[in-house]
């Protein structure tokens, strides 16, 4: 059995930066420091931080001993940020720089009089943060359903982990509805590289293992991409989930991973495959 591992698998720049910040804070053993929501969409990393004293909370009311809050990679809505400051808590901003750029463009488009269209998943925390910068008439579209009624002057920003093809499709549809369109392509470059490499790999292997949190949007996209190519695909979080039956007759196994998957989990998956017979 041959094992191929995607070079782009694992932490992207923004995630690595956020994790480095969080673990540095943990090492300092500061009291009363929490993350607002899970810092990244990887349960194993979040659990490691929890054991070191950095616990995620979903509400500022949830704890009374808050001194500082680490802002997750996806960012937070403006109203929550303002409330944190009003309460006198320190903000340790681990928002991905590419997400910050998308927030800036959403605010700029709204200020310039455009109705902001955000391409992304409505319930994703990154999109929820973008909405708070985009004005009261902003709308979220996912590229799968028909566009809602829009104004004649449209500005588009994109959730950083969206595929480029989806943006192209939405832009094509928007051209039929608007007289003026301004687009900021805020897709992270590492997302495109990861999708392209995964597609090439999936076309030449017998089985694909996609490693990452079940709540990770970009890992789920990788899984759907592989499945669309009709290769047997398994979305796993750790090597312990792998079943021998999945790869019994496979000659070549491909391993890719989402942007929030740490190297030690990818190594664990590779080891599990070699123990099986790689």
Order of alpha helices (4+ residues) and beta strands (2+ residues): beta-alpha-beta-alpha-beta-beta-alpha-beta-alpha-beta-alpha-beta-beta-alpha-beta-alpha-beta-alpha-beta-alpha-beta-alpha
